[in-house]
Amino acid sequence: MSSDYIIDKRGRERSNPIERRFRRRYLFDLLEVFENRCAACKKEAIKFDLDHFFIPKSRGGNLMMRHKKGYWVCNALTLCHPCNQKKKDLAAQEFFEPQELEVLREKIGLVSLRINDFHQVDE
């Protein structure tokens, strides 16, 4: 799966340009799609940790990633701090149940569509 994405070594840095761009331009889309709720416990919160979905940060993932076919994929989800502490560096597939993953993929897909709708304007 990670072989499908362009992974830049700089992506492991905490404040890299791709993650700053995501936070600046697409964070509100992500919060809207997740309805200001934690993806794990579903509790509503004011403050969230952004976590990596498909590919964890420790494995080179960014909050949004360029697929080798050229389109962007959202790699982010919202977690409350306690749930993020439980998830640690696990990939979502290692943390969530299969039925939860299906719902999360749909939500992340909506954010990915928004990113791709606007990415031409951004570049």
Backbone atoms as SQL, in Angstrom:
CREATE TABLE atoms (id INTEGER PRIMARY KEY, chain TEXT, resi INTEGER, resn TEXT, atom TEXT, x REAL, y REAL, z REAL);
INSERT INTO atoms VALUES
  (1, 'A', 1, 'MET', 'N', 0.820, -1.200, 0.000),
  (2, 'A', 1, 'MET', 'CA', 0.000, 0.000, 0.000),
  (3, 'A', 1, 'MET', 'C', 0.858, 1.257, 0.000),
  (4, 'A', 2, 'SER', 'N', 1.860, 1.318, 0.865),
  (5, 'A', 2, 'SER', 'CA', 2.695, 2.522, 0.888),
  (6, 'A', 2, 'SER', 'C', 3.436, 2.704, -0.431),
  (7, 'A', 3, 'SER', 'N', 3.597, 1.625, -1.187),
  (8, 'A', 3, 'SER', 'CA', 4.272, 1.730, -2.480),
  (9, 'A', 3, 'SER', 'C', 3.412, 2.470, -3.509),
  (10, 'A', 4, 'ASP', 'N', 2.123, 2.689, -3.195),
  (11, 'A', 4, 'ASP', 'CA', 1.235, 3.421, -4.095),
  (12, 'A', 4, 'ASP', 'C', 1.382, 4.929, -3.974),
  (13, 'A', 5, 'TYR', 'N', 2.131, 5.379, -2.969),
  (14, 'A', 5, 'TYR', 'CA', 2.226, 6.800, -2.676),
  (15, 'A', 5, 'TYR', 'C', 3.642, 7.313, -2.824),
  (16, 'A', 6, 'ILE', 'N', 3.730, 8.599, -3.135),
  (17, 'A', 6, 'ILE', 'CA', 5.032, 9.254, -3.222),
  (18, 'A', 6, 'ILE', 'C', 5.378, 9.696, -1.798),
  (19, 'A', 7, 'ILE', 'N', 6.368, 9.064, -1.216),
  (20, 'A', 7, 'ILE', 'CA', 6.755, 9.368, 0.156),
  (21, 'A', 7, 'ILE', 'C', 8.095, 10.084, 0.135),
  (22, 'A', 8, 'ASP', 'N', 8.066, 11.305, 0.622),
  (23, 'A', 8, 'ASP', 'CA', 9.252, 12.151, 0.695),
  (24, 'A', 8, 'ASP', 'C', 9.835, 12.009, 2.099),
  (25, 'A', 9, 'LYS', 'N', 11.121, 11.829, 2.211),
  (26, 'A', 9, 'LYS', 'CA', 11.761, 11.683, 3.522),
  (27, 'A', 9, 'LYS', 'C', 11.464, 12.863, 4.431),
  (28, 'A', 10, 'ARG', 'N', 11.276, 14.044, 3.849),
  (29, 'A', 10, 'ARG', 'CA', 10.956, 15.221, 4.657),
  (30, 'A', 10, 'ARG', 'C', 9.585, 15.108, 5.304),
  (31, 'A', 11, 'GLY', 'N', 8.767, 14.176, 4.811),
  (32, 'A', 11, 'GLY', 'CA', 7.430, 13.982, 5.353),
  (33, 'A', 11, 'GLY', 'C', 7.423, 13.510, 6.790),
  (34, 'A', 12, 'ARG', 'N', 8.522, 12.973, 7.263),
  (35, 'A', 12, 'ARG', 'CA', 8.596, 12.521, 8.650),
  (36, 'A', 12, 'ARG', 'C', 8.815, 13.673, 9.618),
  (37, 'A', 13, 'GLU', 'N', 9.180, 14.828, 9.089),
  (38, 'A', 13, 'GLU', 'CA', 9.357, 16.006, 9.936),
  (39, 'A', 13, 'GLU', 'C', 7.995, 16.448, 10.455),
  (40, 'A', 14, 'ARG', 'N', 7.943, 16.927, 11.669),
  (41, 'A', 14, 'ARG', 'CA', 6.680, 17.318, 12.296),
  (42, 'A', 14, 'ARG', 'C', 5.973, 18.457, 11.563),
  (43, 'A', 15, 'SER', 'N', 6.661, 19.452, 11.163),
  (44, 'A', 15, 'SER', 'CA', 6.025, 20.599, 10.525),
  (45, 'A', 15, 'SER', 'C', 6.512, 20.712, 9.086),
  (46, 'A', 16, 'ASN', 'N', 6.190, 19.730, 8.273),
  (47, 'A', 16, 'ASN', 'CA', 6.628, 19.777, 6.881),
  (48, 'A', 16, 'ASN', 'C', 5.608, 20.556, 6.042),
  (49, 'A', 17, 'PRO', 'N', 5.988, 20.987, 4.849),
  (50, 'A', 17, 'PRO', 'CA', 5.108, 21.829, 4.024),
  (51, 'A', 17, 'PRO', 'C', 3.764, 21.180, 3.677),
  (52, 'A', 18, 'ILE', 'N', 3.743, 19.890, 3.433),
  (53, 'A', 18, 'ILE', 'CA', 2.486, 19.233, 3.071),
  (54, 'A', 18, 'ILE', 'C', 1.523, 19.248, 4.249),
  (55, 'A', 19, 'GLU', 'N', 2.014, 18.967, 5.440),
  (56, 'A', 19, 'GLU', 'CA', 1.138, 18.958, 6.611),
  (57, 'A', 19, 'GLU', 'C', 0.672, 20.368, 6.961),
  (58, 'A', 20, 'ARG', 'N', 1.533, 21.348, 6.810),
  (59, 'A', 20, 'ARG', 'CA', 1.110, 22.740, 7.053),
  (60, 'A', 20, 'ARG', 'C', 0.023, 23.126, 6.059),
  (61, 'A', 21, 'ARG', 'N', 0.194, 22.744, 4.806),
  (62, 'A', 21, 'ARG', 'CA', -0.800, 23.043, 3.772),
  (63, 'A', 21, 'ARG', 'C', -2.133, 22.387, 4.098),
  (64, 'A', 22, 'PHE', 'N', -2.089, 21.129, 4.531),
  (65, 'A', 22, 'PHE', 'CA', -3.330, 20.433, 4.885),
  (66, 'A', 22, 'PHE', 'C', -4.036, 21.164, 6.023),
  (67, 'A', 23, 'ARG', 'N', -3.293, 21.475, 7.075),
  (68, 'A', 23, 'ARG', 'CA', -3.889, 22.149, 8.242),
  (69, 'A', 23, 'ARG', 'C', -4.480, 23.507, 7.858),
  (70, 'A', 24, 'ARG', 'N', -3.803, 24.218, 6.991),
  (71, 'A', 24, 'ARG', 'CA', -4.235, 25.556, 6.596),
  (72, 'A', 24, 'ARG', 'C', -5.465, 25.508, 5.686),
  (73, 'A', 25, 'ARG', 'N', -5.520, 24.560, 4.772),
  (74, 'A', 25, 'ARG', 'CA', -6.561, 24.598, 3.739),
  (75, 'A', 25, 'ARG', 'C', -7.661, 23.554, 3.867),
  (76, 'A', 26, 'TYR', 'N', -7.412, 22.437, 4.540),
  (77, 'A', 26, 'TYR', 'CA', -8.396, 21.349, 4.533),
  (78, 'A', 26, 'TYR', 'C', -8.835, 20.872, 5.909),
  (79, 'A', 27, 'LEU', 'N', -8.295, 21.477, 6.963),
  (80, 'A', 27, 'LEU', 'CA', -8.657, 21.065, 8.315),
  (81, 'A', 27, 'LEU', 'C', -10.153, 21.214, 8.570),
  (82, 'A', 28, 'PHE', 'N', -10.740, 22.321, 8.140),
  (83, 'A', 28, 'PHE', 'CA', -12.169, 22.528, 8.370),
  (84, 'A', 28, 'PHE', 'C', -13.012, 21.517, 7.606),
  (85, 'A', 29, 'ASP', 'N', -12.573, 21.118, 6.431),
  (86, 'A', 29, 'ASP', 'CA', -13.280, 20.062, 5.696),
  (87, 'A', 29, 'ASP', 'C', -13.263, 18.754, 6.490),
  (88, 'A', 30, 'LEU', 'N', -12.107, 18.433, 7.042),
  (89, 'A', 30, 'LEU', 'CA', -11.981, 17.212, 7.831),
  (90, 'A', 30, 'LEU', 'C', -12.889, 17.269, 9.063),
  (91, 'A', 31, 'LEU', 'N', -12.864, 18.391, 9.764),
  (92, 'A', 31, 'LEU', 'CA', -13.715, 18.536, 10.952),
  (93, 'A', 31, 'LEU', 'C', -15.193, 18.461, 10.591),
  (94, 'A', 32, 'GLU', 'N', -15.560, 19.035, 9.460),
  (95, 'A', 32, 'GLU', 'CA', -16.957, 18.983, 9.022),
  (96, 'A', 32, 'GLU', 'C', -17.382, 17.550, 8.719),
  (97, 'A', 33, 'VAL', 'N', -16.572, 16.833, 7.982),
  (98, 'A', 33, 'VAL', 'CA', -16.909, 15.450, 7.619),
  (99, 'A', 33, 'VAL', 'C', -17.003, 14.559, 8.861),
  (100, 'A', 34, 'PHE', 'N', -16.123, 14.779, 9.819),
  (101, 'A', 34, 'PHE', 'CA', -16.147, 13.986, 11.057),
  (102, 'A', 34, 'PHE', 'C', -17.095, 14.582, 12.106),
  (103, 'A', 35, 'GLU', 'N', -17.805, 15.646, 11.745),
  (104, 'A', 35, 'GLU', 'CA', -18.813, 16.273, 12.600),
  (105, 'A', 35, 'GLU', 'C', -18.253, 16.657, 13.969),
  (106, 'A', 36, 'ASN', 'N', -17.009, 17.127, 13.987),
  (107, 'A', 36, 'ASN', 'CA', -16.340, 17.524, 15.231),
  (108, 'A', 36, 'ASN', 'C', -16.368, 16.417, 16.283),
  (109, 'A', 37, 'ARG', 'N', -16.197, 15.195, 15.820),
  (110, 'A', 37, 'ARG', 'CA', -16.202, 14.046, 16.722),
  (111, 'A', 37, 'ARG', 'C', -14.922, 13.233, 16.545),
  (112, 'A', 38, 'CYS', 'N', -14.562, 12.552, 17.595),
  (113, 'A', 38, 'CYS', 'CA', -13.421, 11.642, 17.545),
  (114, 'A', 38, 'CYS', 'C', -13.789, 10.454, 16.662),
  (115, 'A', 39, 'ALA', 'N', -12.897, 10.052, 15.782),
  (116, 'A', 39, 'ALA', 'CA', -13.148, 8.927, 14.886),
  (117, 'A', 39, 'ALA', 'C', -13.234, 7.603, 15.643),
  (118, 'A', 40, 'ALA', 'N', -12.666, 7.537, 16.837),
  (119, 'A', 40, 'ALA', 'CA', -12.664, 6.286, 17.601),
  (120, 'A', 40, 'ALA', 'C', -13.830, 6.198, 18.587),
  (121, 'A', 41, 'CYS', 'N', -13.915, 7.137, 19.508),
  (122, 'A', 41, 'CYS', 'CA', -14.939, 7.048, 20.560),
  (123, 'A', 41, 'CYS', 'C', -16.221, 7.803, 20.201),
  (124, 'A', 42, 'LYS', 'N', -16.182, 8.584, 19.137),
  (125, 'A', 42, 'LYS', 'CA', -17.325, 9.347, 18.612),
  (126, 'A', 42, 'LYS', 'C', -17.762, 10.497, 19.514),
  (127, 'A', 43, 'LYS', 'N', -16.984, 10.819, 20.530),
  (128, 'A', 43, 'LYS', 'CA', -17.339, 11.938, 21.401),
  (129, 'A', 43, 'LYS', 'C', -17.047, 13.252, 20.700),
  (130, 'A', 44, 'GLU', 'N', -17.924, 14.224, 20.945),
  (131, 'A', 44, 'GLU', 'CA', -17.716, 15.560, 20.404),
  (132, 'A', 44, 'GLU', 'C', -16.647, 16.256, 21.238),
  (133, 'A', 45, 'ALA', 'N', -15.810, 17.007, 20.576),
  (134, 'A', 45, 'ALA', 'CA', -14.737, 17.691, 21.289),
  (135, 'A', 45, 'ALA', 'C', -14.446, 19.028, 20.630),
  (136, 'A', 46, 'ILE', 'N', -13.790, 19.889, 21.358),
  (137, 'A', 46, 'ILE', 'CA', -13.386, 21.186, 20.822),
  (138, 'A', 46, 'ILE', 'C', -11.994, 21.088, 20.214),
  (139, 'A', 47, 'LYS', 'N', -11.155, 20.269, 20.816),
  (140, 'A', 47, 'LYS', 'CA', -9.774, 20.127, 20.349),
  (141, 'A', 47, 'LYS', 'C', -9.502, 18.669, 20.000),
  (142, 'A', 48, 'PHE', 'N', -8.833, 18.483, 18.859),
  (143, 'A', 48, 'PHE', 'CA', -8.502, 17.136, 18.392),
  (144, 'A', 48, 'PHE', 'C', -7.024, 17.018, 18.090),
  (145, 'A', 49, 'ASP', 'N', -6.558, 15.799, 18.109),
  (146, 'A', 49, 'ASP', 'CA', -5.259, 15.467, 17.547),
  (147, 'A', 49, 'ASP', 'C', -5.555, 14.996, 16.122),
  (148, 'A', 50, 'LEU', 'N', -4.771, 15.450, 15.170),
  (149, 'A', 50, 'LEU', 'CA', -4.887, 14.903, 13.821),
  (150, 'A', 50, 'LEU', 'C', -3.978, 13.694, 13.763),
  (151, 'A', 51, 'ASP', 'N', -4.518, 12.600, 13.296),
  (152, 'A', 51, 'ASP', 'CA', -3.733, 11.383, 13.224),
  (153, 'A', 51, 'ASP', 'C', -3.727, 10.887, 11.788),
  (154, 'A', 52, 'HIS', 'N', -2.769, 10.052, 11.481),
  (155, 'A', 52, 'HIS', 'CA', -2.586, 9.519, 10.125),
  (156, 'A', 52, 'HIS', 'C', -3.369, 8.228, 9.982),
  (157, 'A', 53, 'PHE', 'N', -4.066, 8.084, 8.876),
  (158, 'A', 53, 'PHE', 'CA', -4.984, 6.958, 8.676),
  (159, 'A', 53, 'PHE', 'C', -4.328, 5.780, 7.960),
  (160, 'A', 54, 'PHE', 'N', -4.058, 5.899, 6.673),
  (161, 'A', 54, 'PHE', 'CA', -3.522, 4.788, 5.889),
  (162, 'A', 54, 'PHE', 'C', -2.087, 4.448, 6.276),
  (163, 'A', 55, 'ILE', 'N', -1.256, 5.480, 6.307),
  (164, 'A', 55, 'ILE', 'CA', 0.168, 5.279, 6.573),
  (165, 'A', 55, 'ILE', 'C', 0.562, 6.170, 7.748),
  (166, 'A', 56, 'PRO', 'N', 0.979, 5.577, 8.866),
  (167, 'A', 56, 'PRO', 'CA', 1.367, 6.377, 10.028),
  (168, 'A', 56, 'PRO', 'C', 2.567, 7.278, 9.731),
  (169, 'A', 57, 'LYS', 'N', 2.691, 8.329, 10.497),
  (170, 'A', 57, 'LYS', 'CA', 3.816, 9.267, 10.379),
  (171, 'A', 57, 'LYS', 'C', 5.143, 8.530, 10.508),
  (172, 'A', 58, 'SER', 'N', 5.188, 7.556, 11.424),
  (173, 'A', 58, 'SER', 'CA', 6.426, 6.811, 11.654),
  (174, 'A', 58, 'SER', 'C', 6.855, 5.999, 10.429),
  (175, 'A', 59, 'ARG', 'N', 5.926, 5.782, 9.506),
  (176, 'A', 59, 'ARG', 'CA', 6.233, 5.027, 8.280),
  (177, 'A', 59, 'ARG', 'C', 6.262, 5.935, 7.055),
  (178, 'A', 60, 'GLY', 'N', 6.339, 7.250, 7.294),
  (179, 'A', 60, 'GLY', 'CA', 6.474, 8.205, 6.197),
  (180, 'A', 60, 'GLY', 'C', 5.199, 8.868, 5.745),
  (181, 'A', 61, 'GLY', 'N', 4.089, 8.628, 6.427),
  (182, 'A', 61, 'GLY', 'CA', 2.818, 9.208, 6.015),
  (183, 'A', 61, 'GLY', 'C', 2.689, 10.676, 6.354),
  (184, 'A', 62, 'ASN', 'N', 2.017, 11.414, 5.485),
  (185, 'A', 62, 'ASN', 'CA', 1.643, 12.807, 5.715),
  (186, 'A', 62, 'ASN', 'C', 0.135, 12.873, 5.866),
  (187, 'A', 63, 'LEU', 'N', -0.387, 14.004, 6.313),
  (188, 'A', 63, 'LEU', 'CA', -1.831, 14.160, 6.462),
  (189, 'A', 63, 'LEU', 'C', -2.553, 14.089, 5.117),
  (190, 'A', 64, 'MET', 'N', -1.890, 14.482, 4.060),
  (191, 'A', 64, 'MET', 'CA', -2.401, 14.236, 2.707),
  (192, 'A', 64, 'MET', 'C', -1.224, 13.758, 1.878),
  (193, 'A', 65, 'MET', 'N', -1.509, 12.823, 1.005),
  (194, 'A', 65, 'MET', 'CA', -0.419, 12.188, 0.263),
  (195, 'A', 65, 'MET', 'C', -0.755, 12.133, -1.217),
  (196, 'A', 66, 'ARG', 'N', 0.274, 12.255, -2.025),
  (197, 'A', 66, 'ARG', 'CA', 0.108, 12.179, -3.477),
  (198, 'A', 66, 'ARG', 'C', 0.214, 10.718, -3.892),
  (199, 'A', 67, 'HIS', 'N', -0.820, 10.235, -4.567),
  (200, 'A', 67, 'HIS', 'CA', -0.795, 8.882, -5.119),
  (201, 'A', 67, 'HIS', 'C', 0.070, 8.896, -6.364),
  (202, 'A', 68, 'LYS', 'N', 0.686, 7.796, -6.688),
  (203, 'A', 68, 'LYS', 'CA', 1.551, 7.743, -7.877),
  (204, 'A', 68, 'LYS', 'C', 0.788, 8.038, -9.166),
  (205, 'A', 69, 'LYS', 'N', -0.546, 7.890, -9.133),
  (206, 'A', 69, 'LYS', 'CA', -1.358, 8.202, -10.314),
  (207, 'A', 69, 'LYS', 'C', -1.654, 9.699, -10.413),
  (208, 'A', 70, 'GLY', 'N', -1.190, 10.490, -9.414),
  (209, 'A', 70, 'GLY', 'CA', -1.289, 11.937, -9.509),
  (210, 'A', 70, 'GLY', 'C', -2.309, 12.604, -8.622),
  (211, 'A', 71, 'TYR', 'N', -3.268, 11.895, -8.105),
  (212, 'A', 71, 'TYR', 'CA', -4.275, 12.533, -7.266),
  (213, 'A', 71, 'TYR', 'C', -3.848, 12.525, -5.802),
  (214, 'A', 72, 'TRP', 'N', -4.512, 13.381, -5.004),
  (215, 'A', 72, 'TRP', 'CA', -4.225, 13.497, -3.578),
  (216, 'A', 72, 'TRP', 'C', -5.169, 12.618, -2.774),
  (217, 'A', 73, 'VAL', 'N', -4.670, 12.089, -1.681),
  (218, 'A', 73, 'VAL', 'CA', -5.474, 11.265, -0.781),
  (219, 'A', 73, 'VAL', 'C', -5.345, 11.833, 0.626),
  (220, 'A', 74, 'CYS', 'N', -6.473, 12.037, 1.261),
  (221, 'A', 74, 'CYS', 'CA', -6.459, 12.454, 2.656),
  (222, 'A', 74, 'CYS', 'C', -5.965, 11.265, 3.485),
  (223, 'A', 75, 'ASN', 'N', -5.032, 11.509, 4.352),
  (224, 'A', 75, 'ASN', 'CA', -4.473, 10.466, 5.223),
  (225, 'A', 75, 'ASN', 'C', -4.668, 10.889, 6.684),
  (226, 'A', 76, 'ALA', 'N', -5.738, 11.644, 6.943),
  (227, 'A', 76, 'ALA', 'CA', -5.938, 12.211, 8.278),
  (228, 'A', 76, 'ALA', 'C', -7.293, 11.824, 8.838),
  (229, 'A', 77, 'LEU', 'N', -7.334, 11.755, 10.154),
  (230, 'A', 77, 'LEU', 'CA', -8.586, 11.605, 10.860),
  (231, 'A', 77, 'LEU', 'C', -8.478, 12.325, 12.190),
  (232, 'A', 78, 'THR', 'N', -9.620, 12.594, 12.792),
  (233, 'A', 78, 'THR', 'CA', -9.647, 13.315, 14.060),
  (234, 'A', 78, 'THR', 'C', -9.750, 12.323, 15.213),
  (235, 'A', 79, 'LEU', 'N', -8.888, 12.485, 16.193),
  (236, 'A', 79, 'LEU', 'CA', -8.939, 11.667, 17.406),
  (237, 'A', 79, 'LEU', 'C', -8.835, 12.581, 18.619),
  (238, 'A', 80, 'CYS', 'N', -9.608, 12.252, 19.647),
  (239, 'A', 80, 'CYS', 'CA', -9.411, 12.976, 20.907),
  (240, 'A', 80, 'CYS', 'C', -8.070, 12.513, 21.472),
  (241, 'A', 81, 'HIS', 'N', -7.531, 13.288, 22.372),
  (242, 'A', 81, 'HIS', 'CA', -6.199, 12.970, 22.888),
  (243, 'A', 81, 'HIS', 'C', -6.127, 11.571, 23.534),
  (244, 'A', 82, 'PRO', 'N', -7.091, 11.180, 24.388),
  (245, 'A', 82, 'PRO', 'CA', -7.009, 9.824, 24.971),
  (246, 'A', 82, 'PRO', 'C', -7.012, 8.707, 23.918),
  (247, 'A', 83, 'CYS', 'N', -7.834, 8.844, 22.875),
  (248, 'A', 83, 'CYS', 'CA', -7.866, 7.814, 21.822),
  (249, 'A', 83, 'CYS', 'C', -6.575, 7.808, 21.017),
  (250, 'A', 84, 'ASN', 'N', -6.025, 8.995, 20.772),
  (251, 'A', 84, 'ASN', 'CA', -4.756, 9.058, 20.053),
  (252, 'A', 84, 'ASN', 'C', -3.644, 8.400, 20.868),
  (253, 'A', 85, 'GLN', 'N', -3.678, 8.560, 22.178),
  (254, 'A', 85, 'GLN', 'CA', -2.679, 7.911, 23.036),
  (255, 'A', 85, 'GLN', 'C', -2.814, 6.392, 22.971),
  (256, 'A', 86, 'LYS', 'N', -4.048, 5.898, 22.881),
  (257, 'A', 86, 'LYS', 'CA', -4.269, 4.444, 22.769),
  (258, 'A', 86, 'LYS', 'C', -3.798, 3.919, 21.417),
  (259, 'A', 87, 'LYS', 'N', -4.024, 4.702, 20.365),
  (260, 'A', 87, 'LYS', 'CA', -3.667, 4.260, 19.011),
  (261, 'A', 87, 'LYS', 'C', -2.154, 4.237, 18.810),
  (262, 'A', 88, 'LYS', 'N', -1.468, 5.184, 19.409),
  (263, 'A', 88, 'LYS', 'CA', -0.010, 5.317, 19.281),
  (264, 'A', 88, 'LYS', 'C', 0.401, 5.392, 17.824),
  (265, 'A', 89, 'ASP', 'N', 1.355, 4.571, 17.391),
  (266, 'A', 89, 'ASP', 'CA', 1.843, 4.589, 16.009),
  (267, 'A', 89, 'ASP', 'C', 1.217, 3.501, 15.138),
  (268, 'A', 90, 'LEU', 'N', 0.122, 2.930, 15.596),
  (269, 'A', 90, 'LEU', 'CA', -0.524, 1.884, 14.810),
  (270, 'A', 90, 'LEU', 'C', -1.198, 2.468, 13.577),
  (271, 'A', 91, 'ALA', 'N', -1.204, 1.714, 12.513),
  (272, 'A', 91, 'ALA', 'CA', -2.005, 2.084, 11.349),
  (273, 'A', 91, 'ALA', 'C', -3.471, 1.880, 11.735),
  (274, 'A', 92, 'ALA', 'N', -4.357, 2.586, 11.079),
  (275, 'A', 92, 'ALA', 'CA', -5.781, 2.468, 11.388),
  (276, 'A', 92, 'ALA', 'C', -6.259, 1.023, 11.266),
  (277, 'A', 93, 'GLN', 'N', -5.711, 0.281, 10.304),
  (278, 'A', 93, 'GLN', 'CA', -6.113, -1.101, 10.089),
  (279, 'A', 93, 'GLN', 'C', -5.754, -1.986, 11.282),
  (280, 'A', 94, 'GLU', 'N', -4.798, -1.541, 12.066),
  (281, 'A', 94, 'GLU', 'CA', -4.376, -2.289, 13.245),
  (282, 'A', 94, 'GLU', 'C', -5.145, -1.860, 14.499),
  (283, 'A', 95, 'PHE', 'N', -5.847, -0.738, 14.433),
  (284, 'A', 95, 'PHE', 'CA', -6.510, -0.172, 15.610),
  (285, 'A', 95, 'PHE', 'C', -8.033, -0.303, 15.557),
  (286, 'A', 96, 'PHE', 'N', -8.619, -0.034, 14.395),
  (287, 'A', 96, 'PHE', 'CA', -10.077, -0.030, 14.255),
  (288, 'A', 96, 'PHE', 'C', -10.599, -1.393, 13.809),
  (289, 'A', 97, 'GLU', 'N', -11.859, -1.656, 14.138),
  (290, 'A', 97, 'GLU', 'CA', -12.553, -2.856, 13.673),
  (291, 'A', 97, 'GLU', 'C', -12.882, -2.693, 12.181),
  (292, 'A', 98, 'PRO', 'N', -13.015, -3.806, 11.453),
  (293, 'A', 98, 'PRO', 'CA', -13.279, -3.720, 10.006),
  (294, 'A', 98, 'PRO', 'C', -14.499, -2.869, 9.642),
  (295, 'A', 99, 'GLN', 'N', -15.593, -2.974, 10.388),
  (296, 'A', 99, 'GLN', 'CA', -16.782, -2.173, 10.061),
  (297, 'A', 99, 'GLN', 'C', -16.538, -0.686, 10.318),
  (298, 'A', 100, 'GLU', 'N', -15.714, -0.349, 11.304),
  (299, 'A', 100, 'GLU', 'CA', -15.346, 1.051, 11.548),
  (300, 'A', 100, 'GLU', 'C', -14.484, 1.580, 10.407),
  (301, 'A', 101, 'LEU', 'N', -13.573, 0.746, 9.919),
  (302, 'A', 101, 'LEU', 'CA', -12.690, 1.152, 8.822),
  (303, 'A', 101, 'LEU', 'C', -13.472, 1.528, 7.578),
  (304, 'A', 102, 'GLU', 'N', -14.536, 0.795, 7.309),
  (305, 'A', 102, 'GLU', 'CA', -15.345, 1.078, 6.131),
  (306, 'A', 102, 'GLU', 'C', -15.959, 2.479, 6.211),
  (307, 'A', 103, 'VAL', 'N', -16.493, 2.824, 7.366),
  (308, 'A', 103, 'VAL', 'CA', -17.077, 4.156, 7.567),
  (309, 'A', 103, 'VAL', 'C', -15.993, 5.227, 7.477),
  (310, 'A', 104, 'LEU', 'N', -14.846, 4.969, 8.091),
  (311, 'A', 104, 'LEU', 'CA', -13.745, 5.939, 8.059),
  (312, 'A', 104, 'LEU', 'C', -13.243, 6.153, 6.637),
  (313, 'A', 105, 'ARG', 'N', -13.143, 5.087, 5.861),
  (314, 'A', 105, 'ARG', 'CA', -12.695, 5.220, 4.465),
  (315, 'A', 105, 'ARG', 'C', -13.652, 6.102, 3.668),
  (316, 'A', 106, 'GLU', 'N', -14.946, 5.956, 3.915),
  (317, 'A', 106, 'GLU', 'CA', -15.931, 6.791, 3.224),
  (318, 'A', 106, 'GLU', 'C', -15.742, 8.259, 3.590),
  (319, 'A', 107, 'LYS', 'N', -15.576, 8.541, 4.872),
  (320, 'A', 107, 'LYS', 'CA', -15.402, 9.927, 5.316),
  (321, 'A', 107, 'LYS', 'C', -14.111, 10.514, 4.768),
  (322, 'A', 108, 'ILE', 'N', -13.041, 9.758, 4.837),
  (323, 'A', 108, 'ILE', 'CA', -11.758, 10.238, 4.332),
  (324, 'A', 108, 'ILE', 'C', -11.818, 10.412, 2.821),
  (325, 'A', 109, 'GLY', 'N', -12.590, 9.560, 2.161),
  (326, 'A', 109, 'GLY', 'CA', -12.789, 9.706, 0.722),
  (327, 'A', 109, 'GLY', 'C', -13.460, 11.027, 0.367),
  (328, 'A', 110, 'LEU', 'N', -14.402, 11.466, 1.203),
  (329, 'A', 110, 'LEU', 'CA', -15.054, 12.761, 0.973),
  (330, 'A', 110, 'LEU', 'C', -14.057, 13.904, 1.082),
  (331, 'A', 111, 'VAL', 'N', -13.178, 13.841, 2.064),
  (332, 'A', 111, 'VAL', 'CA', -12.158, 14.879, 2.213),
  (333, 'A', 111, 'VAL', 'C', -11.195, 14.824, 1.029),
  (334, 'A', 112, 'SER', 'N', -10.834, 13.626, 0.603),
  (335, 'A', 112, 'SER', 'CA', -9.942, 13.478, -0.554),
  (336, 'A', 112, 'SER', 'C', -10.552, 14.124, -1.797),
  (337, 'A', 113, 'LEU', 'N', -11.859, 13.941, -1.992),
  (338, 'A', 113, 'LEU', 'CA', -12.535, 14.576, -3.128),
  (339, 'A', 113, 'LEU', 'C', -12.431, 16.097, -3.052),
  (340, 'A', 114, 'ARG', 'N', -12.615, 16.640, -1.874),
  (341, 'A', 114, 'ARG', 'CA', -12.512, 18.093, -1.697),
  (342, 'A', 114, 'ARG', 'C', -11.097, 18.579, -1.979),
  (343, 'A', 115, 'ILE', 'N', -10.117, 17.827, -1.519),
  (344, 'A', 115, 'ILE', 'CA', -8.724, 18.205, -1.776),
  (345, 'A', 115, 'ILE', 'C', -8.454, 18.222, -3.271),
  (346, 'A', 116, 'ASN', 'N', -8.912, 17.199, -3.977),
  (347, 'A', 116, 'ASN', 'CA', -8.656, 17.111, -5.411),
  (348, 'A', 116, 'ASN', 'C', -9.454, 18.124, -6.198),
  (349, 'A', 117, 'ASP', 'N', -10.638, 18.516, -5.694),
  (350, 'A', 117, 'ASP', 'CA', -11.427, 19.563, -6.347),
  (351, 'A', 117, 'ASP', 'C', -10.687, 20.897, -6.319),
  (352, 'A', 118, 'PHE', 'N', -9.927, 21.141, -5.255),
  (353, 'A', 118, 'PHE', 'CA', -9.290, 22.440, -5.066),
  (354, 'A', 118, 'PHE', 'C', -7.792, 22.442, -5.292),
  (355, 'A', 119, 'HIS', 'N', -7.164, 21.288, -5.458),
  (356, 'A', 119, 'HIS', 'CA', -5.702, 21.266, -5.517),
  (357, 'A', 119, 'HIS', 'C', -5.148, 22.014, -6.718),
  (358, 'A', 120, 'GLN', 'N', -5.865, 22.088, -7.813),
  (359, 'A', 120, 'GLN', 'CA', -5.360, 22.830, -8.968),
  (360, 'A', 120, 'GLN', 'C', -5.267, 24.318, -8.651),
  (361, 'A', 121, 'VAL', 'N', -6.180, 24.820, -7.846),
  (362, 'A', 121, 'VAL', 'CA', -6.148, 26.223, -7.454),
  (363, 'A', 121, 'VAL', 'C', -4.953, 26.464, -6.533),
  (364, 'A', 122, 'ASP', 'N', -4.638, 25.470, -5.692),
  (365, 'A', 122, 'ASP', 'CA', -3.582, 25.595, -4.698),
  (366, 'A', 122, 'ASP', 'C', -2.200, 25.572, -5.309),
  (367, 'A', 123, 'GLU', 'N', -2.040, 24.933, -6.427),
  (368, 'A', 123, 'GLU', 'CA', -0.680, 24.742, -6.976),
  (369, 'A', 123, 'GLU', 'C', -0.297, 25.842, -7.924);
